[in-house]
Amino acid sequence: MAITLQAIARRVGVDVSLVSRVLRGDPKARVSEAKRAKILSIARNNDYRPNRVARSLRTRRTQILAMLAPDITNPFHSYLFREVERTASAAGYDVILCNTDDSASRFKKVVTALAEGHVDGLLIATAQHEDPAIAWLRARDLPYVLINRRADDHDPWIGPDDFETGFIGARHLASLGHRRIAFLLGRSEIGNMRLREAGFRAALAEAGVPVPEDLICRGLTDRQSGYDCARALLEQPPSRRPTALFTVNSVPLDGVMSAITRVGLAIPDDFSLVGYGVSETTELTSVCIPAAEMAREATLYLLRRLDGMGTETPFFQTLPVTLVDRGTTQPPAV
């Protein structure tokens, strides 16, 4: 049976409130180092667990955060959640993961339930460019931060440099001599995708390469859509077929790879491919984002807000992206 605060206080010979402050890591708790060490040792060795209900009634805090992801089966969001959970845990918070299926109505339904005192704050990876659910949340007194996706300029946000994402991938392929570059992206109502396409176009314009409008596929949301798009592009006559493909959406990438294999092309000898994601989770030449830093900084910002610190300065943080060459691109075959 786990030990209680009262039992620890009796064994150390101090007040219960002091034990509570020491276990919360309160730096202002007036206690000798010897007694602090004894309190921590007894708690650790006797499986002390705080009474969450009692603490919530006392502090009006649940010590729980929620992360809303558009698709929890996407490894990218799993990677984000792992770092969010690690950072929150170090501060004494638990995190619950909620899937929204990238639906604004489901997002609002989930947030409505969470806002009823179940969580202290939200990390939202589901925002769309014009998102009524975010506007609804903005009117509520519940701290939140947008992660990876941005909505209104007034919302606290952290994410990758989306314009640079499209730019450096296109520049890399253009520098190798590719002129017919297929470009695959997600739904245009997501602001990230608009910026990535703008970067793609800017890089080709800088290189003097016409934008191949017939090779741009928008609205890809799953493996099947990636497969169908890539298959259709690659089965065109050689004169119209792309020599390279750049996807700035990790979700359809597996389908793209299957399509390339199905039509009998070898990477990179016959066809060059640039992907997008977290550097640790891809074997492709890819534009990589610092997902761990993004998740960590978003969580730390939210924790500062909950502690009433750092709220006077707007939180808009754009993180740099890098292109990692893993050998899946080369000049087009003659």
C-alpha positions in Angstrom: 0.0 0.0 0.0 1.4 3.4 -1.0 2.3 5.8 1.8 0.3 9.0 2.5 1.5 12.6 3.0 0.4 12.3 6.6 2.5 9.2 7.2 5.6 10.8 5.7 5.0 13.9 7.8 4.8 11.8 11.0 8.0 9.9 10.2 10.0 13.1 9.5 8.4 15.2 12.2 7.2 18.0 10.1 3.9 19.5 8.9 1.9 17.8 6.1 1.9 21.0 4.1 5.7 21.1 4.1 5.9 17.5 2.9 3.5 18.4 0.1 5.6 21.4 -1.0 8.8 19.4 -1.0 7.3 16.7 -3.1 6.0 19.3 -5.6 9.5 20.7 -5.9 8.6 24.1 -4.4 11.9 26.0 -4.1 10.4 28.2 -1.4 9.7 25.4 1.0 11.7 26.2 4.2 13.3 22.9 5.2 16.7 21.6 5.9 18.5 19.6 3.3 18.6 16.6 5.6 14.8 16.6 6.1 14.2 17.3 2.4 16.3 14.3 1.5 14.5 12.2 4.1 11.1 13.2 2.7 12.1 12.4 -0.8 13.6 9.1 0.2 10.6 7.9 2.2 8.3 8.9 -0.7 10.4 7.1 -3.3 10.9 3.9 -1.2 7.3 3.6 -0.2 5.6 4.2 -3.6 4.1 7.5 -2.7 1.4 8.6 -5.2 -0.4 12.0 -4.9 -4.1 12.0 -4.5 -5.1 13.6 -7.8 -8.7 14.3 -6.8 -7.7 16.0 -3.5 -5.0 18.0 -5.2 -7.3 19.1 -8.0 -9.9 20.4 -5.4 -7.2 22.2 -3.6 -5.3 23.8 -6.5 -8.0 23.8 -9.1 -5.5 22.0 -11.3 -5.7 18.5 -12.7 -2.0 18.2 -13.6 -3.1 16.8 -16.9 -2.5 18.2 -20.4 -4.1 17.0 -23.7 -2.5 16.8 -27.1 -4.9 16.8 -30.1 -3.5 15.0 -33.2 -5.2 14.8 -36.6 -4.1 11.1 -37.0 -2.6 9.1 -34.2 -1.5 6.4 -36.6 0.9 8.8 -38.3 4.4 8.1 -36.9 5.1 11.8 -37.0 2.4 12.6 -34.4 3.5 9.7 -32.3 7.0 11.1 -32.3 5.6 14.5 -31.2 3.5 13.0 -28.4 6.5 11.1 -27.0 8.5 14.3 -26.5 5.4 16.2 -25.2 4.8 13.4 -22.7 8.5 13.3 -21.6 8.7 17.1 -21.1 5.3 17.2 -19.2 6.2 14.3 -17.0 9.4 16.0 -15.8 7.1 18.8 -14.6 4.7 16.5 -12.8 2.0 16.4 -15.5 0.3 13.6 -17.4 -0.7 13.9 -21.0 -3.6 12.3 -22.8 -3.6 11.9 -26.6 -6.8 12.6 -28.5 -7.5 11.8 -32.2 -9.6 14.2 -34.2 -9.4 12.6 -37.7 -8.6 16.1 -38.9 -12.3 17.0 -38.5 -13.2 20.5 -37.3 -16.5 19.2 -35.8 -14.8 16.4 -34.0 -12.1 18.8 -32.8 -14.7 21.1 -31.2 -16.5 18.1 -29.7 -13.3 16.8 -28.1 -12.3 20.3 -26.8 -15.8 20.9 -25.4 -15.4 17.8 -23.3 -11.9 18.6 -22.2 -12.7 22.2 -21.3 -15.1 21.0 -18.6 -12.2 20.9 -16.1 -10.6 17.7 -17.2 -7.3 19.2 -18.4 -5.2 22.3 -17.6 -4.1 23.0 -21.1 -4.0 21.9 -24.7 -1.4 21.2 -27.3 -3.1 21.4 -30.7 -1.6 19.8 -33.8 -4.9 20.0 -35.8 -5.3 23.6 -36.7 -6.5 24.7 -40.1 -5.9 28.1 -41.8 -9.4 29.3 -41.0 -10.6 27.2 -38.1 -13.8 28.1 -36.3 -13.0 25.5 -33.6 -9.8 27.5 -32.8 -11.9 30.7 -32.7 -14.3 29.0 -30.3 -11.4 27.9 -28.1 -9.8 31.3 -28.1 -12.9 32.7 -26.3 -12.6 30.1 -23.5 -10.2 30.5 -20.6 -8.2 27.4 -21.3 -4.5 27.8 -22.1 -3.4 26.3 -25.4 -0.6 26.3 -28.0 -0.7 25.3 -31.6 2.0 22.9 -32.6 3.2 22.2 -36.2 0.1 23.9 -37.8 -0.8 27.6 -37.5 -4.2 29.3 -37.7 -4.7 33.0 -36.8 -1.8 35.2 -36.2 -3.0 35.8 -32.6 -2.6 32.2 -31.6 0.5 31.0 -29.8 2.3 28.8 -32.2 5.5 26.8 -32.9 6.4 24.9 -36.0 8.8 24.4 -38.9 9.7 26.9 -41.6 7.1 25.7 -44.1 8.2 28.1 -46.9 11.7 26.8 -46.6 10.5 23.2 -46.6 9.2 23.6 -50.1 12.1 25.8 -51.2 15.0 23.6 -50.2 13.5 20.4 -51.5 12.7 21.9 -54.9 16.1 23.7 -55.1 17.9 20.4 -54.4 16.1 18.6 -57.3 16.5 21.6 -59.7 20.2 21.8 -59.0 20.5 18.1 -60.1 19.0 19.0 -63.4 15.4 17.9 -62.9 12.8 19.9 -64.8 9.7 17.8 -64.4 9.3 17.5 -60.7 6.1 16.1 -59.3 4.9 17.9 -56.1 2.6 16.2 -53.6 1.0 18.0 -50.7 -2.0 17.8 -48.4 -5.2 19.8 -48.0 -4.9 23.4 -49.1 -7.0 24.6 -46.2 -4.1 23.8 -44.0 -1.9 26.8 -43.9 1.4 24.8 -43.8 0.6 23.3 -47.2 0.1 26.8 -48.8 3.4 27.9 -47.6 5.2 24.8 -48.7 3.8 25.2 -52.2 4.8 28.8 -52.2 8.4 27.7 -51.3 8.4 25.1 -54.1 7.3 27.6 -56.7 9.8 30.2 -55.5 12.7 27.7 -55.8 11.8 26.7 -59.3 11.4 30.3 -60.3 14.9 31.1 -58.9 16.3 28.2 -60.9 14.5 29.2 -64.1 12.4 26.0 -64.2 8.8 26.3 -65.2 6.3 25.0 -62.6 4.8 21.8 -63.9 1.2 22.4 -63.0 0.1 19.0 -64.4 2.4 17.3 -61.9 1.1 19.0 -58.7 -1.2 16.9 -56.6 -3.1 18.5 -53.7 -5.4 17.1 -51.1 -3.5 13.9 -50.4 -4.6 12.6 -47.0 -3.8 8.9 -46.8 -1.7 6.1 -48.2 -4.2 5.3 -51.0 -4.4 8.8 -52.3 -0.6 8.9 -52.4 -0.5 5.6 -54.3 -3.2 6.7 -56.8 -1.5 10.0 -57.5 2.0 8.6 -58.0 0.7 5.7 -60.1 -1.1 8.1 -62.4 1.9 10.3 -62.8 4.4 7.5 -63.4 2.3 5.7 -66.0 2.3 8.6 -68.3 4.5 8.5 -71.5 8.2 9.1 -70.8 8.0 12.6 -72.4 5.3 13.6 -69.8 6.4 11.6 -66.9 8.2 13.3 -64.0 11.8 12.5 -63.4 11.6 13.3 -59.7 8.9 13.5 -57.0 8.9 15.7 -53.9 6.2 15.1 -51.2 5.9 17.6 -48.3 3.3 15.4 -46.6 4.5 12.3 -44.8 1.1 10.6 -44.7 0.9 9.4 -48.4 4.6 8.6 -48.7 4.2 4.8 -48.2 1.7 4.7 -51.0 4.0 6.7 -53.2 6.8 4.2 -52.6 4.5 1.3 -53.5 3.5 3.0 -56.7 7.1 3.5 -57.7 7.8 -0.2 -57.1 4.7 -1.3 -59.0 5.6 0.6 -62.2 9.1 -1.0 -62.0 11.2 2.1 -61.4 14.4 2.0 -59.3 15.3 4.8 -56.9 17.5 6.7 -57.7 18.7 5.2 -61.0 15.3 5.7 -62.8 13.6 8.2 -60.5 14.5 10.6 -57.7 12.5 11.0 -54.5 12.5 13.6 -51.8 10.4 13.1 -48.7 9.5 15.0 -45.6 9.5 14.1 -41.9 11.6 13.5 -38.8 15.3 12.7 -39.6 15.2 9.6 -37.3 12.2 8.0 -39.0 13.1 8.1 -42.7 15.7 6.5 -45.0 14.9 8.9 -47.9 16.6 12.1 -48.9 14.2 14.3 -46.9 13.4 17.8 -45.7 13.6 17.1 -41.9 12.0 19.1 -39.1 13.2 19.3 -35.5 10.1 17.6 -34.1 11.6 16.9 -30.7 12.5 20.6 -30.2 9.2 21.7 -31.4 7.2 19.4 -29.1 9.5 20.3 -26.1 9.3 24.0 -26.6 5.5 23.9 -27.1 5.1 22.0 -23.9 7.4 24.3 -21.9 5.5 27.3 -23.2 2.2 25.8 -22.0 3.6 25.0 -18.6 4.9 28.6 -18.3 1.4 29.8 -19.1 -0.1 27.6 -16.4 2.4 29.0 -13.9 1.5 32.6 -15.0 4.9 33.3 -16.5 5.9 34.5 -20.0 2.3 35.3 -21.1 3.1 39.0 -21.8 5.2 38.1 -24.8 3.5 36.6 -27.9 4.7 33.1 -28.6 5.4 32.7 -32.4 8.4 30.4 -33.0 9.5 29.2 -36.4 12.1 26.4 -36.4 14.7 25.8 -39.2 14.4 22.8 -41.4 17.3 20.9 -43.1 17.6 18.7 -46.1 19.3 15.4 -45.3 20.7 13.6 -48.4 20.4 9.8 -48.0 21.1 8.9 -51.6 17.6 8.7 -53.1 18.2 11.5 -55.7 20.6 12.0 -58.6 20.6 13.7 -62.0 17.8 12.5 -64.3 18.6 9.6 -66.5 19.4 10.6 -70.1 
